């Protein structure tokens, strides 16, 4: 994950105050922090899934492992 990825996700989550944005809310709230954490987790799960797709191990297929990693994000 790059610095730009993190900044993009923080902005998407509403954490503009960290970046001196004049249109930012007055304070960071738990909701924006939680949304940011969820975005980071989703990004990391996808990165793991992509790595798993590169392997073809037995007895579990790489597609099965990748699908299981991605599914973890849907369990909330």
Secondary structure, 3 states (H helix, E strand, C coil): CCHHHHHHHHHHCCCHHHHCCCCCCCCCCHHHHHHHHHHHHHHHHHHHHHHHCCCCCCCCCHHHHHHHHHHHCCCC
